[in-house]
Amino acid sequence: LCLENANLKVGVMCTIGPRRFTGLLTDFNRRQQGIQLQLVEGVPASLSQLLEAGEIDVAIMASSNSFPERFDVTPLYRERFVLAFPNGHRLG
């Protein structure tokens, strides 16, 4: 990006929050000092609406096969979830 004195509104899922992207945001701020980041938290449905309305510039959220073709979608990472329970639990 070659923008000076620009604002970039980034929507993030509430479950992700800014803590997950602290390193990424710090690196971005160091490289793009002329761009002011504004984070907006929400659920995927509301972030999609904000994106559609032009109220945010980009959204970082769970993937969905239902994005309209007018959106460019780029996978960022895969996350593996596990179910954990104590040894000897009845589900074990």
Steps between C-alpha positions, in 0.01 A plus 500: 500500500622846418251712688578794722270627772245230416259315725448127462198350678554131573213283618595204723287228655432544871643155565827593332540850633806719462718291735536230237639749250722706730822402318345553159360839599829610656688402183242676281522819707880497476495454122205725422536791740271726295202268536278518806338164584156485658379160622129419502389183680192303401353167396546383139147597395539858625853530359372388159229766517752767598729392217211506253398849617856631472517574873814285536773446242587136574379225733689220672251227584414134470476381144168450334400364164231765476711806415363687200731496199563873538717419806855374462567238768852399606559222756725622783559186706350168606434425860464156647246465779503216751265373767675472835371335814654355817647148510234251604211719382195302386545631143860374484 
